[in-house]
């Protein structure tokens, strides 16, 4: 779910081509990444190195997360219609 939220935030709030640094904080550690994609790559490495996942599971999860994020943006994140348009 974390990747899905990151993808939605990245697409909706950060303009294309923007160079924003994204921070991810753990207790006592401060990390900064030039993009969400870079943060995701490091998270993948951490999961593989910790023995939590195989690399293919991370990559498959990333691809699925991106697809779900775009589906949510298309289906759920629609503009709210003006009340006069819905007859209220």
Phi and psi restraints in degrees (value plus and minus 20) as a CYANA .aco file:
   2 UNK   PHI     -80.7   -40.7
   2 UNK   PSI     -64.1   -24.1
   3 UNK   PHI     -84.0   -44.0
   3 UNK   PSI     -57.7   -17.7
   4 UNK   PHI     -81.8   -41.8
   4 UNK   PSI     -66.8   -26.8
   5 UNK   PHI     -81.3   -41.3
   5 UNK   PSI     -61.8   -21.8
   6 UNK   PHI     -82.3   -42.3
   6 UNK   PSI     -62.2   -22.2
   7 UNK   PHI     -84.5   -44.5
   7 UNK   PSI     -62.7   -22.7
   8 UNK   PHI     -83.0   -43.0
   8 UNK   PSI     -65.2   -25.2
   9 UNK   PHI     -82.0   -42.0
   9 UNK   PSI     -64.8   -24.8
  10 UNK   PHI     -80.7   -40.7
  10 UNK   PSI     -64.2   -24.2
  11 UNK   PHI     -95.3   -55.3
  11 UNK   PSI     -60.1   -20.1
  12 UNK   PHI    -101.5   -61.5
  12 UNK   PSI     -56.2   -16.2
  13 UNK   PHI    -128.6   -88.6
  13 UNK   PSI     -41.5    -1.5
  14 UNK   PHI    -128.5   -88.5
  14 UNK   PSI      97.2   137.2
  15 UNK   PHI     -79.9   -39.9
  15 UNK   PSI     127.9   167.9
  16 UNK   PHI     -78.3   -38.3
  16 UNK   PSI     115.0   155.0
  17 UNK   PHI      63.2   103.2
  17 UNK   PSI     -23.6    16.4
  18 UNK   PHI     -90.7   -50.7
  18 UNK   PSI     124.9   164.9
  19 UNK   PHI    -127.4   -87.4
  19 UNK   PSI      56.9    96.9
  20 UNK   PHI    -121.2   -81.2
  20 UNK   PSI     121.2   161.2
  21 UNK   PHI    -115.0   -75.0
  21 UNK   PSI     113.7   153.7
  22 UNK   PHI    -131.3   -91.3
  22 UNK   PSI     106.6   146.6
  23 UNK   PHI    -120.9   -80.9
  23 UNK   PSI     120.3   160.3
  24 UNK   PHI    -145.0  -105.0
  24 UNK   PSI     100.6   140.6
  25 UNK   PHI    -128.9   -88.9
  25 UNK   PSI     112.7   152.7
  26 UNK   PHI    -135.0   -95.0
  26 UNK   PSI     141.5   181.5
  27 UNK   PHI     -74.0   -34.0
  27 UNK   PSI      97.3   137.3
  28 UNK   PHI      60.7   100.7
  28 UNK   PSI     -21.2    18.8
  29 UNK   PHI    -148.9  -108.9
  29 UNK   PSI     115.6   155.6
  30 UNK   PHI    -142.3  -102.3
  30 UNK   PSI     100.4   140.4
  31 UNK   PHI    -136.8   -96.8
  31 UNK   PSI     126.7   166.7
  32 UNK   PHI    -151.9  -111.9
  32 UNK   PSI     121.6   161.6
  33 UNK   PHI    -150.8  -110.8
  33 UNK   PSI     124.7   164.7
  34 UNK   PHI     -91.9   -51.9
  34 UNK   PSI     -35.5     4.5
  35 UNK   PHI    -178.8  -138.8
  35 UNK   PSI     144.9   184.9
  36 UNK   PHI     -82.7   -42.7
  36 UNK   PSI     -57.1   -17.1
  37 UNK   PHI     -79.1   -39.1
  37 UNK   PSI     -61.6   -21.6
  38 UNK   PHI     -85.6   -45.6
  38 UNK   PSI     -58.6   -18.6
  39 UNK   PHI     -84.3   -44.3
  39 UNK   PSI     -61.2   -21.2
  40 UNK   PHI     -83.4   -43.4
  40 UNK   PSI     -61.5   -21.5
  41 UNK   PHI     -80.8   -40.8
  41 UNK   PSI     -60.7   -20.7
  42 UNK   PHI     -89.5   -49.5
  42 UNK   PSI     -57.4   -17.4
  43 UNK   PHI     -82.3   -42.3
  43 UNK   PSI     -60.8   -20.8
  44 UNK   PHI     -77.1   -37.1
  44 UNK   PSI     -68.8   -28.8
  45 UNK   PHI     -78.6   -38.6
  45 UNK   PSI     -64.0   -24.0
  46 UNK   PHI     -81.4   -41.4
  46 UNK   PSI     -61.9   -21.9
  47 UNK   PHI     -87.2   -47.2
  47 UNK   PSI     -59.2   -19.2
  48 UNK   PHI     -89.1   -49.1
  48 UNK   PSI     -67.9   -27.9
  49 UNK   PHI     -84.7   -44.7
  49 UNK   PSI     -50.0   -10.0
  50 UNK   PHI    -100.5   -60.5
  50 UNK   PSI     -28.5    11.5
  51 UNK   PHI      61.0   101.0
  51 UNK   PSI      -4.7    35.3
  52 UNK   PHI     -99.8   -59.8
  52 UNK   PSI     -58.4   -18.4
  53 UNK   PHI    -158.0  -118.0
  53 UNK   PSI     139.9   179.9
  54 UNK   PHI    -105.1   -65.1
  54 UNK   PSI     136.5   176.5
  55 UNK   PHI     -76.2   -36.2
  55 UNK   PSI     -62.5   -22.5
  56 UNK   PHI     -82.5   -42.5
  56 UNK   PSI     -54.1   -14.1
  57 UNK   PHI     -85.0   -45.0
  57 UNK   PSI     -60.3   -20.3
  58 UNK   PHI     -83.5   -43.5
  58 UNK   PSI     -67.7   -27.7
  59 UNK   PHI     -85.4   -45.4
  59 UNK   PSI     -60.2   -20.2
  60 UNK   PHI     -84.0   -44.0
  60 UNK   PSI     -61.3   -21.3
  61 UNK   PHI     -84.2   -44.2
  61 UNK   PSI     -59.8   -19.8
  62 UNK   PHI     -81.6   -41.6
  62 UNK   PSI     -66.4   -26.4
  63 UNK   PHI     -82.7   -42.7
  63 UNK   PSI     -62.8   -22.8
  64 UNK   PHI     -85.0   -45.0
  64 UNK   PSI     -61.7   -21.7
  65 UNK   PHI     -79.7   -39.7
  65 UNK   PSI     -61.0   -21.0
  66 UNK   PHI     -84.8   -44.8
  66 UNK   PSI     -63.4   -23.4
  67 UNK   PHI     -83.3   -43.3
  67 UNK   PSI     -62.6   -22.6
  68 UNK   PHI     -85.7   -45.7
  68 UNK   PSI     -61.5   -21.5
  69 UNK   PHI     -79.9   -39.9
  69 UNK   PSI     -65.2   -25.2
  70 UNK   PHI     -88.0   -48.0
  70 UNK   PSI     -55.8   -15.8
  71 UNK   PHI     -82.3   -42.3
  71 UNK   PSI     -65.1   -25.1
  72 UNK   PHI     -82.0   -42.0
  72 UNK   PSI     -62.4   -22.4
  73 UNK   PHI     -82.8   -42.8
  73 UNK   PSI     -58.0   -18.0
  74 UNK   PHI     -94.8   -54.8
  74 UNK   PSI     -56.1   -16.1
  75 UNK   PHI    -116.0   -76.0
  75 UNK   PSI     -57.6   -17.6
  76 UNK   PHI    -128.0   -88.0
  76 UNK   PSI     -46.3    -6.3
  77 UNK   PHI    -118.8   -78.8
  77 UNK   PSI      44.9    84.9
  78 UNK   PHI    -121.1   -81.1
  78 UNK   PSI     135.1   175.1
  79 UNK   PHI     -83.7   -43.7
  79 UNK   PSI     125.7   165.7
  80 UNK   PHI     -98.9   -58.9
  80 UNK   PSI     106.0   146.0
  81 UNK   PHI     -88.1   -48.1
  81 UNK   PSI     131.9   171.9
  82 UNK   PHI     -84.0   -44.0
  82 UNK   PSI     119.8   159.8
  83 UNK   PHI     -79.7   -39.7
  83 UNK   PSI     -50.5   -10.5
  84 UNK   PHI     -89.1   -49.1
  84 UNK   PSI     -44.2    -4.2
  85 UNK   PHI     -97.1   -57.1
  85 UNK   PSI     -44.8    -4.8
  86 UNK   PHI    -121.9   -81.9
  86 UNK   PSI     -11.7    28.3
  87 UNK   PHI      58.4    98.4
  87 UNK   PSI       5.8    45.8
